[in-house]
Structures are given as C-alpha cells and as structure tokens.
C-alpha cells in the first residue's frame, strides 16, 4: 500500500492527538513509513522488529513503558538510528515543534 496511511493503536490516550503514519513504500520484506508527531501527539509502538529511523525534523519524544518507566529521546534533524527489538512503549511528542521520522521496518 504505497502512499496510504495506517491508523494508530486505539490504546493511546483518546483525548490526545494521534501521530500520523504514512506508508511510503512496502514490499514482502520491508515497510518504509513517515511518522509525524504534532506537539502532544501520541502513538503506541511495538518493538518486535529492528527499525532504521531518520529524523526529517527533530524534537523531543517521551517513551512510556508498561512498567511506568519514562525515557526522553531527542532527535536532531538528520539523525539516523538503528532501534533494536525491545519492550513495547507509548510515544508522546513532549516538545513544542512537530517531529517527523522516516522509518524502515523489516517484516
């Protein structure tokens, strides 16, 4: 589904805006998406697969894990990271600017 958008997990806070995920390219092995977090926007993230993340526009995101632990992640525009599999978490843009990430996931 190239150029489509996919819905966010319904477990995120219903009062908060949702992150927008747009599928840019996809095949049998990988999916490339662009995720946009407006200020205050939230999403739930599964960490079952390796992801390559590039910040198209940077900012500060907060991860909240199931055990309540919180972690701030600061992206500078142009940063590239490889995120290894790990526990699931909810993500929230706690900054005042939009954060836009280009994400490539192995299936």
C-alpha distances in whole Angstrom, upper triangle without the diagonal:
4,6,6,9,10,13,16,18,21,24,24,27,26,29,27,24,21,19,15,12,10,7,8,7,7,9,11,13,12,9,11,11,13,15,18,21,24,27,28,24,23,21,21,20,20,22,21,20,21,19,20,20,21,23,22,24,26,28,29,27,29,28,30,30,31,34,35,35,33,32,32,29,30,28,29,27,26,27,25,25,24,24,25,24,27,27,25,26,25,24,26,27,30,31,31,29,25,23,20,19,16,15,14,15,16,14
4,6,9,11,15,17,20,23,26,25,28,27,29,27,24,21,18,15,12,9,6,5,5,6,9,13,14,12,9,9,9,11,14,17,20,23,26,27,24,23,21,22,21,21,23,23,21,21,18,19,19,19,20,19,22,24,27,28,26,29,28,30,31,32,36,35,35,33,32,31,28,29,26,27,25,23,24,23,23,23,23,25,25,27,28,26,26,25,24,26,26,30,30,30,27,23,22,18,17,14,14,13,14,16,16
4,7,10,14,16,19,22,25,24,26,26,27,25,21,18,16,12,10,6,5,5,7,9,13,16,17,15,11,10,9,10,12,14,18,20,23,25,21,21,20,21,20,22,23,24,22,22,19,19,18,18,19,17,20,22,24,26,25,27,27,29,30,32,35,35,35,32,31,30,27,27,24,25,23,22,24,22,23,23,24,26,26,28,29,26,26,25,23,24,24,27,27,27,24,20,19,16,15,13,14,14,16,18,18
4,7,10,13,16,19,22,21,23,23,24,22,19,16,14,11,9,6,5,7,9,10,14,16,18,15,12,11,10,11,12,14,17,19,23,23,20,19,18,19,19,20,22,23,21,22,20,20,19,20,20,19,21,23,25,26,24,26,26,27,28,30,33,33,33,31,30,29,27,27,25,26,24,24,25,24,24,24,24,26,25,27,27,24,24,23,22,22,23,26,27,27,24,20,19,16,16,15,15,15,16,18,18
4,7,10,13,15,18,17,20,19,21,19,16,12,11,7,6,4,6,9,11,12,16,18,19,16,12,12,9,9,10,11,14,16,19,20,16,16,14,16,16,17,20,21,20,21,18,19,18,19,19,18,19,21,22,23,21,23,23,24,25,26,30,29,30,28,27,26,24,25,23,25,23,23,24,23,23,23,22,24,23,25,25,21,21,19,18,19,19,23,24,24,22,18,17,15,14,14,14,15,15,18,17
4,7,10,12,15,15,17,17,19,17,15,11,10,8,6,6,7,11,13,13,16,17,18,15,12,12,10,11,10,12,14,16,20,19,15,14,12,13,13,14,17,18,18,19,17,19,18,19,20,19,21,22,23,23,20,22,21,22,23,23,27,27,27,26,25,25,23,25,23,25,24,24,24,23,23,22,21,22,21,22,22,18,18,17,16,18,19,22,24,24,22,19,18,16,15,15,14,15,14,17,16
4,7,9,12,11,14,13,16,14,12,9,9,8,7,9,11,15,16,16,19,20,21,18,15,15,12,13,11,13,13,15,18,17,13,12,10,11,12,14,17,18,19,21,19,21,19,21,21,21,21,22,22,22,19,20,19,20,21,21,25,24,25,24,24,24,23,24,23,26,25,26,26,25,24,24,22,23,22,22,21,17,17,15,15,16,17,21,23,23,22,19,18,16,16,17,16,17,17,19,18
4,6,9,8,11,11,14,12,10,7,7,8,8,11,13,16,18,18,21,22,21,19,16,16,13,13,11,12,12,14,16,15,11,9,6,7,9,11,15,16,17,19,17,19,18,20,20,20,20,21,20,20,16,17,16,16,17,18,21,21,22,20,21,21,20,22,21,24,24,25,24,23,22,22,20,21,19,19,18,14,13,11,11,13,15,18,20,21,20,17,16,15,15,16,15,17,16,19,18
4,5,6,10,10,14,13,12,9,10,11,11,14,16,19,21,20,22,23,22,20,18,18,16,16,14,15,14,16,18,16,13,10,7,6,8,10,14,15,17,19,18,21,20,22,22,23,23,23,22,21,17,17,15,15,15,15,19,18,20,19,20,21,21,23,23,26,26,27,26,25,23,23,20,21,19,18,16,12,12,10,11,13,16,19,21,23,23,20,19,18,18,19,17,19,17,19,18
4,5,8,8,11,11,12,9,12,13,14,17,19,22,24,23,26,26,26,24,21,22,19,19,16,17,16,17,19,16,13,11,9,9,12,13,17,18,20,23,22,24,23,25,25,26,25,25,24,23,19,18,17,16,16,16,19,19,21,20,22,23,23,25,25,29,29,30,29,28,27,26,23,24,22,21,18,14,14,11,13,14,17,20,22,24,24,21,21,21,21,22,21,22,21,23,22
4,6,8,11,11,13,11,13,15,16,19,21,24,26,25,27,27,27,25,23,23,21,21,18,18,17,18,19,16,13,10,8,7,11,12,16,18,20,22,22,24,23,26,25,26,26,25,23,21,18,16,14,13,13,12,16,15,17,17,19,20,21,24,25,28,29,30,29,28,26,25,22,23,20,19,16,12,11,9,12,13,16,18,22,23,24,22,21,22,21,23,21,23,22,24,23
4,6,9,8,9,8,10,13,14,18,20,23,25,25,28,28,28,25,22,22,19,19,15,15,13,15,15,12,10,6,6,6,10,13,16,18,20,22,21,23,21,23,22,24,23,22,20,18,15,13,12,11,12,12,16,14,16,15,17,18,18,21,22,25,26,27,26,26,24,24,21,22,21,19,16,13,10,7,9,10,13,15,18,20,20,18,18,19,19,21,20,22,21,24,23
4,6,6,8,9,11,15,17,20,23,26,28,28,31,32,31,29,26,25,22,21,18,17,14,15,14,11,9,7,9,10,13,16,19,22,24,26,24,26,24,26,24,25,24,23,21,18,15,14,14,12,14,14,17,15,17,16,18,18,20,22,23,26,27,29,28,28,27,27,24,25,24,22,19,16,13,10,11,10,13,14,17,19,20,18,19,20,21,23,23,25,25,27,27
4,6,8,9,12,15,17,20,23,26,29,29,32,32,32,30,27,26,23,22,19,17,15,15,15,12,11,9,11,12,16,19,22,24,26,28,26,28,26,27,26,27,25,25,23,21,18,17,17,16,18,18,20,19,21,20,22,22,23,25,25,28,29,31,30,30,29,30,27,28,27,25,22,19,16,13,14,13,15,17,19,20,21,19,20,21,22,25,24,27,26,29,28
4,7,9,13,15,18,22,25,28,30,31,34,35,35,32,29,28,24,23,19,18,15,14,13,10,10,10,12,14,18,21,24,27,29,30,28,30,27,28,26,26,25,24,22,20,18,17,18,17,19,19,22,19,22,20,22,21,23,24,25,28,28,31,30,31,30,31,28,30,29,27,24,21,18,14,15,13,14,15,17,18,19,18,19,21,23,25,26,29,28,31,31
4,6,10,12,16,19,22,25,28,29,32,33,32,29,26,25,21,20,16,14,11,10,10,7,6,7,10,12,16,19,22,25,26,27,25,26,24,24,22,23,21,20,18,17,14,14,15,15,18,18,21,18,20,18,19,18,19,21,21,24,24,27,26,27,27,28,25,27,26,25,23,19,16,12,12,9,11,12,14,15,16,15,16,17,19,22,22,26,26,29,29
4,7,9,13,16,19,22,25,26,29,31,30,27,24,22,19,17,13,11,9,8,9,7,5,6,9,12,15,19,22,24,25,26,24,24,22,22,20,20,18,18,17,16,14,15,16,16,19,20,23,21,22,19,20,19,19,20,20,22,22,25,25,25,25,26,24,27,26,25,23,20,17,13,12,10,10,12,14,14,14,12,13,15,17,19,20,23,24,27,27
4,6,9,13,16,18,21,22,26,27,27,23,20,19,15,14,10,9,7,8,10,8,5,5,6,10,12,16,18,21,22,23,20,21,19,20,18,18,17,18,16,16,13,14,15,15,18,19,22,20,21,19,19,18,18,19,19,22,21,23,23,23,23,24,22,24,23,22,21,17,15,11,10,9,10,13,15,15,15,12,13,13,14,17,17,20,20,23,23
4,6,10,13,15,18,20,23,25,24,21,17,16,12,10,7,6,5,7,10,9,5,6,6,9,11,14,17,19,20,20,17,18,15,16,15,15,14,15,14,14,12,13,14,15,17,19,22,21,21,19,18,17,16,17,16,18,18,20,19,20,19,20,19,21,21,21,20,16,14,11,9,9,9,12,14,15,13,10,10,10,11,13,13,17,17,21,21
4,7,10,12,16,17,21,23,22,19,15,14,10,8,6,5,7,9,12,12,9,9,9,12,13,16,18,20,20,20,17,18,15,16,15,14,14,16,16,16,15,16,17,19,21,22,26,24,24,22,21,20,19,19,18,20,18,20,20,20,20,21,20,22,22,22,22,18,17,14,12,12,12,16,16,17,15,11,11,9,10,12,13,15,16,20,20
4,7,9,12,13,17,19,19,15,12,10,6,6,4,7,9,12,15,15,12,11,10,12,12,14,16,18,17,17,15,15,13,14,14,14,15,16,17,18,16,18,17,19,21,22,26,25,25,23,22,21,19,19,18,20,18,19,19,18,18,19,18,20,20,21,20,17,17,15,13,14,14,18,19,19,17,13,12,10,9,10,10,12,13,16,17
4,6,9,11,15,17,18,14,10,9,5,5,6,8,12,14,18,18,15,15,13,15,15,17,19,20,18,19,16,16,14,15,15,14,15,18,19,20,19,21,21,23,24,26,29,29,28,26,25,24,21,22,19,21,19,19,20,19,19,20,19,22,22,23,23,21,20,18,17,18,17,21,21,22,19,15,14,11,10,10,10,12,13,16,17
4,6,7,11,14,14,11,7,6,4,7,9,12,15,18,21,22,18,18,16,17,15,16,18,19,17,17,14,15,14,15,16,15,18,20,21,23,21,23,22,24,25,27,30,30,30,28,27,26,23,23,21,22,20,20,20,19,19,19,19,21,21,23,23,21,21,20,19,20,20,24,24,25,22,18,17,13,12,10,10,10,11,14,14
4,7,11,14,14,11,8,5,5,7,10,13,16,19,22,24,20,20,18,20,18,19,20,21,18,18,15,14,14,14,15,14,17,19,22,23,22,25,24,27,28,30,33,32,32,30,28,27,24,24,21,22,19,18,19,18,19,19,19,22,22,24,26,23,23,23,21,22,22,25,25,26,23,19,17,13,12,9,10,10,12,14,15
4,7,11,11,8,6,5,7,10,13,16,20,22,26,27,23,23,21,21,19,19,20,20,17,17,15,14,15,15,17,17,20,22,24,26,25,27,26,28,29,31,34,34,33,31,30,29,26,26,23,24,22,20,21,19,19,19,19,21,22,24,26,24,25,24,23,25,25,28,28,29,26,22,20,16,14,11,11,9,11,12,13
4,7,8,6,4,6,9,12,15,18,21,24,28,28,25,24,21,21,19,18,19,18,15,16,14,14,16,17,19,19,22,24,26,27,26,27,26,28,28,30,33,33,33,31,30,29,27,27,25,26,24,22,23,20,20,19,19,20,20,23,24,23,24,24,23,25,26,30,30,31,28,25,22,19,16,13,12,9,10,10,10
4,6,6,7,9,12,16,18,22,25,28,31,32,28,27,24,23,21,20,20,18,16,16,15,16,18,20,22,22,26,27,30,31,29,30,29,31,30,31,34,35,35,34,32,32,29,30,27,29,27,25,25,22,22,20,20,21,21,24,25,24,26,26,26,28,29,33,33,35,32,28,26,22,20,16,14,11,11,10,9
4,6,8,12,15,18,20,24,27,30,33,33,30,28,24,23,21,19,19,17,15,15,16,17,19,22,25,25,28,30,31,32,30,31,29,31,30,30,34,35,34,34,33,33,30,31,29,31,29,27,27,23,23,20,20,20,20,23,24,23,26,27,27,30,31,34,35,37,34,31,28,25,22,19,16,13,11,9,7
4,7,10,14,17,19,23,26,29,32,32,29,27,23,22,19,17,17,15,12,12,12,14,17,19,22,23,26,27,29,30,28,29,27,29,28,29,32,33,32,32,30,30,27,29,26,28,27,25,24,20,20,17,17,17,17,20,22,22,24,25,25,28,29,33,33,35,33,29,26,23,20,17,14,10,9,6,5
4,7,10,14,16,19,22,26,28,29,25,24,21,20,17,15,15,14,11,11,10,11,13,15,19,19,23,24,26,26,24,26,24,26,25,27,30,31,30,29,27,27,24,25,23,25,23,21,21,17,17,14,15,15,15,19,21,20,22,22,22,25,26,29,30,32,29,26,23,19,16,13,10,7,5,5,5
4,6,10,12,16,19,22,25,25,22,21,18,17,15,14,15,14,11,11,10,11,12,14,17,17,20,21,23,24,22,24,22,24,24,26,29,29,29,27,26,25,23,24,21,23,21,20,19,17,16,15,15,16,16,19,20,19,20,20,20,22,23,26,27,29,26,22,20,16,14,11,8,6,5,7,7
4,7,10,13,16,20,23,24,20,20,17,17,15,15,16,16,13,12,10,9,10,11,13,14,17,18,20,22,20,22,21,24,24,26,29,29,28,27,25,24,21,21,19,20,18,17,17,14,14,14,14,16,17,20,21,20,20,20,19,21,21,24,25,26,23,19,17,13,10,7,6,4,6,9,11
4,6,10,13,16,19,20,17,16,14,15,13,14,15,16,14,14,11,11,10,11,12,12,14,16,18,19,18,20,19,22,23,25,28,27,27,25,23,22,19,19,17,18,17,16,16,14,15,15,15,17,18,20,21,18,18,18,16,18,18,21,22,23,20,16,14,10,8,6,5,6,8,12,13
4,7,10,13,16,18,15,15,13,15,14,16,17,19,17,16,13,12,10,9,10,9,11,13,15,17,15,18,18,21,23,25,28,27,26,24,22,20,18,17,15,16,14,14,15,14,15,16,16,19,19,21,22,19,19,17,15,16,15,19,19,19,16,13,10,7,6,4,6,9,11,15,16
4,7,10,13,14,11,11,10,12,11,14,15,18,17,16,13,13,10,10,10,10,11,12,13,14,12,15,15,18,20,22,25,24,23,21,19,18,15,15,13,15,14,15,15,14,15,16,15,18,19,19,20,17,16,14,12,12,12,15,16,17,14,10,8,6,5,6,7,11,12,16,17
4,6,10,11,9,10,10,13,14,17,18,21,20,20,16,16,12,12,10,9,9,11,11,12,11,14,15,18,20,23,26,24,23,21,19,17,15,15,13,15,13,15,15,16,17,18,18,21,21,22,22,19,17,15,12,11,10,13,13,13,11,7,6,4,6,9,11,14,16,20,21
4,6,8,5,7,9,12,13,17,18,21,21,21,17,17,14,14,11,12,10,10,9,10,9,11,13,15,18,21,23,21,21,18,17,15,13,13,12,14,14,16,16,17,17,19,18,21,22,21,21,18,15,12,9,8,6,10,10,11,9,6,5,6,8,12,13,17,18,22,23
4,6,5,9,11,15,16,20,22,25,25,24,21,21,17,17,14,13,11,11,10,11,11,13,15,17,21,23,25,23,23,19,19,16,15,15,14,16,15,18,19,20,21,23,22,25,25,25,24,21,18,15,12,9,7,9,9,8,7,5,7,9,12,15,17,20,22,26,27
4,6,9,12,16,17,21,23,26,26,26,23,23,19,19,15,15,13,12,9,10,9,12,14,16,20,22,24,21,21,18,17,14,14,14,14,16,16,19,19,21,22,24,23,26,26,25,24,21,18,15,12,8,5,6,6,5,6,6,8,11,14,17,19,23,24,28,29
4,7,10,14,16,20,21,25,26,26,23,23,20,20,18,18,16,14,12,11,9,10,13,14,17,19,21,18,19,16,16,14,14,15,16,18,19,22,21,23,23,24,22,25,25,24,22,19,16,12,10,6,5,6,7,8,9,9,10,13,15,19,20,24,24,28,29
4,7,11,13,17,19,22,23,23,21,21,18,19,16,17,15,14,12,12,10,11,12,13,17,18,21,19,19,16,16,15,15,15,16,18,18,21,21,21,21,23,21,23,23,22,21,17,14,11,8,6,6,8,10,11,11,9,10,11,13,16,17,21,21,25,25
4,7,10,13,16,19,20,21,19,20,17,18,17,18,17,16,14,12,9,9,10,11,13,15,18,16,16,14,14,14,14,15,16,19,20,22,21,21,20,21,19,21,20,19,17,14,11,7,5,4,7,9,12,14,14,12,11,13,14,16,16,19,19,23,23
4,6,10,13,16,17,18,16,18,16,18,17,18,17,17,16,14,11,11,10,10,12,14,17,16,16,14,15,15,14,16,17,20,20,22,21,20,19,19,17,18,17,16,15,11,9,6,5,7,9,12,15,17,16,14,13,13,13,15,14,17,16,19,20
4,7,10,13,14,16,15,17,16,18,18,20,20,19,18,16,12,11,9,9,10,11,14,14,15,14,14,15,15,18,18,22,22,23,22,21,19,18,15,16,15,13,11,8,6,4,6,9,12,15,18,20,20,17,16,16,15,16,15,17,15,18,18
4,6,9,11,12,11,14,13,16,17,19,19,18,18,16,12,12,9,10,10,11,15,15,15,14,14,15,14,17,17,20,21,21,19,18,16,15,12,13,11,10,9,6,6,6,7,11,13,16,19,21,20,18,16,15,13,14,12,14,12,14,15
4,6,8,10,11,14,14,18,19,21,22,21,21,19,16,15,12,12,11,12,15,16,16,16,16,17,16,19,19,23,23,23,21,19,16,15,11,11,9,8,7,5,7,9,11,14,17,20,22,25,24,22,19,18,16,16,13,14,11,13,12
4,6,7,9,12,13,17,18,21,22,21,21,19,16,15,12,13,11,12,15,16,16,16,15,16,15,18,18,22,23,22,19,17,14,12,8,7,5,5,6,5,8,11,12,16,18,21,23,26,25,23,19,19,16,16,13,13,10,11,12
4,7,9,13,15,19,21,23,25,24,24,23,20,19,16,16,14,15,17,19,19,19,18,20,19,22,21,25,25,25,22,19,16,13,10,8,5,6,8,8,11,14,15,19,22,24,26,29,28,26,23,21,18,18,14,13,10,10,10
4,6,10,12,16,19,21,23,23,23,22,20,20,17,18,17,18,20,22,21,21,20,21,19,21,20,23,23,22,20,17,14,11,8,7,5,8,10,11,13,16,17,20,22,25,26,29,28,25,22,20,17,16,12,10,7,6,7
4,7,10,13,16,19,21,21,22,21,19,19,17,19,18,20,22,23,21,21,19,20,17,19,18,21,21,19,17,13,11,7,6,5,5,9,12,13,15,17,17,20,22,24,26,28,27,24,20,19,15,14,10,9,6,6,9
4,6,10,13,15,18,17,19,18,17,18,16,18,18,20,23,23,22,20,18,18,15,17,15,17,17,16,14,10,8,6,5,7,8,11,14,13,15,16,15,18,19,22,23,25,23,21,17,15,11,10,7,6,5,7,10
4,7,10,13,15,15,17,18,16,18,17,20,20,23,25,25,23,22,19,18,15,16,13,15,15,13,11,7,6,5,6,9,11,14,17,16,17,18,17,19,19,22,22,24,22,20,16,14,10,8,6,5,7,9,12
4,7,9,12,12,14,14,13,16,15,19,19,22,24,24,22,20,17,16,12,13,10,12,11,10,8,6,5,6,7,11,13,15,17,16,16,16,14,16,16,19,19,21,18,16,12,10,6,6,5,7,9,12,15
4,6,9,9,12,14,14,17,17,21,22,25,27,27,24,22,19,17,13,12,9,9,8,6,6,4,7,9,11,14,17,19,21,20,19,19,16,17,16,19,18,20,17,14,11,9,6,5,6,9,12,15,18
4,5,6,9,11,12,15,16,20,22,25,27,26,24,21,18,15,12,10,6,7,5,5,5,7,9,12,13,17,19,20,22,20,19,18,15,15,13,16,15,16,13,11,8,6,5,6,9,12,15,18,21
4,7,10,13,14,18,19,23,25,28,30,29,27,24,21,18,15,13,9,9,6,6,8,10,12,15,16,20,22,24,25,23,22,21,17,17,15,17,15,16,12,10,8,5,6,7,10,13,16,20,23
4,7,10,12,16,18,22,24,27,29,27,26,22,20,16,14,11,8,7,5,7,9,12,14,17,18,22,24,24,25,24,21,20,16,15,12,14,12,12,9,7,5,5,7,10,13,16,19,23,25
4,7,9,13,15,19,22,25,27,25,23,19,16,13,10,7,5,4,4,8,8,11,13,16,16,20,22,23,23,22,20,18,14,14,11,12,10,11,8,8,5,7,8,11,14,17,20,23,26
4,7,10,13,17,20,23,24,22,20,16,14,10,8,6,5,6,8,11,11,13,14,17,17,21,22,22,22,21,18,16,13,11,8,8,6,8,7,7,5,9,10,14,16,19,21,25,27
4,7,10,13,16,20,21,18,17,13,10,7,6,4,6,9,11,14,13,15,15,17,16,19,21,20,20,18,15,14,10,9,6,6,5,9,9,9,8,11,12,15,16,20,21,25,27
4,7,10,13,16,18,16,14,10,8,6,5,6,8,11,13,16,14,15,14,16,14,17,18,17,17,15,12,10,6,5,4,6,7,11,11,10,8,11,11,15,15,18,19,23,24
4,7,10,13,14,12,10,7,6,4,6,9,11,15,17,19,17,18,16,17,15,17,18,16,15,13,10,8,6,5,6,6,9,13,14,14,12,14,14,18,17,20,21,24,25
4,6,10,11,10,8,6,5,6,7,11,13,17,19,20,18,18,16,16,13,15,14,12,11,9,6,6,5,7,9,10,13,16,17,16,14,16,15,18,17,19,19,21,23
4,7,8,6,6,5,7,9,11,14,17,20,23,24,22,22,19,19,16,17,16,13,10,9,5,5,6,8,11,12,15,19,20,19,17,19,18,21,20,22,21,23,24
4,5,5,5,6,8,12,13,17,19,23,25,26,23,22,20,19,15,15,14,10,7,6,4,7,9,12,15,16,19,22,23,22,20,21,20,22,20,22,20,22,23
4,5,7,10,12,15,17,21,23,26,28,29,27,26,23,22,18,18,15,12,8,7,6,8,12,14,18,18,22,25,26,25,23,24,23,25,23,24,22,24,24
4,6,9,12,15,18,21,24,28,30,31,28,27,24,23,20,19,17,13,10,10,9,11,14,16,20,20,23,26,28,27,25,27,26,28,25,27,25,26,27
4,6,10,13,16,19,22,26,28,30,27,27,24,24,20,20,19,15,12,12,9,10,12,14,17,16,20,23,25,25,23,25,24,27,25,27,26,28,28
4,7,10,13,17,20,23,26,27,24,24,21,21,18,18,17,14,11,12,9,11,12,14,16,16,19,22,24,24,22,24,23,25,24,26,25,27,27
4,7,10,13,16,20,23,24,21,22,19,20,17,18,17,14,13,12,9,9,10,11,13,12,15,19,20,20,18,21,20,23,22,24,24,26,27
4,6,10,13,16,19,21,18,18,16,17,14,16,16,14,13,13,10,10,10,11,12,11,14,17,18,19,16,19,18,21,20,22,22,24,26
4,6,10,13,16,18,15,17,15,17,15,17,18,16,16,15,12,12,10,10,10,9,10,14,15,16,13,16,16,19,19,21,22,25,27
4,7,10,13,14,12,13,11,13,12,15,16,15,15,15,12,12,10,10,10,10,11,14,14,14,11,13,13,15,15,18,19,22,24
4,7,10,12,10,12,11,14,14,17,19,19,19,18,16,15,12,12,10,10,10,13,12,13,10,12,12,15,16,19,20,23,26
4,6,8,6,9,9,13,13,17,19,19,20,19,17,17,13,13,11,12,11,13,12,11,8,10,9,12,13,16,18,22,24
4,6,6,9,11,15,16,19,22,23,24,23,21,20,17,16,14,15,13,14,12,12,10,11,11,13,15,18,20,24,27
4,6,9,12,15,17,21,23,24,26,24,23,22,18,18,15,16,14,15,12,11,9,9,9,11,14,17,20,23,26
4,6,10,13,16,19,22,24,26,25,23,23,20,20,18,19,17,18,16,14,12,11,10,10,13,15,18,21,24
4,7,10,12,16,19,20,22,22,21,21,18,18,17,18,17,19,16,15,12,11,10,10,12,14,17,19,23
4,7,10,13,16,18,21,21,20,21,18,19,18,20,19,21,19,17,14,12,10,9,10,11,14,16,20
4,6,10,13,15,17,17,17,18,16,18,18,20,20,22,20,19,15,14,11,11,10,11,12,14,18
4,6,10,12,15,16,17,18,17,19,20,22,22,25,23,21,17,16,13,12,10,10,10,12,15
4,7,9,11,12,13,15,14,17,18,20,21,24,23,21,17,16,13,13,10,10,10,11,14
4,6,10,12,13,16,16,19,21,23,24,27,26,24,21,20,16,16,13,12,11,11,14
4,7,9,12,15,16,19,21,23,25,28,27,25,22,21,18,18,14,13,11,11,12
4,7,9,13,14,18,20,22,24,28,27,25,22,22,19,19,16,16,14,14,15
4,7,10,13,16,19,21,23,27,27,25,22,22,20,21,18,18,16,17,17
4,7,10,13,17,19,21,25,24,23,20,20,18,19,16,17,15,16,17
4,6,10,13,15,18,21,21,20,17,18,17,18,16,18,17,19,19
4,7,10,12,15,18,19,17,15,16,16,18,16,19,18,20,21
4,7,9,12,15,15,14,12,13,13,15,14,17,17,20,21
4,6,9,12,12,11,10,13,13,16,16,20,20,23,24
4,6,8,8,8,7,10,12,16,16,20,21,24,26
4,7,9,10,10,13,15,19,20,23,24,28,29
4,6,8,9,12,15,18,20,24,25,29,31
4,7,9,13,16,20,22,25,27,31,33
4,6,10,13,17,19,23,25,29,31
4,6,10,13,16,20,22,26,27
4,7,10,13,16,19,22,24
4,7,10,13,16,20,22
4,6,10,12,16,18
4,7,10,14,16
4,6,10,13
4,7,10
4,6
4
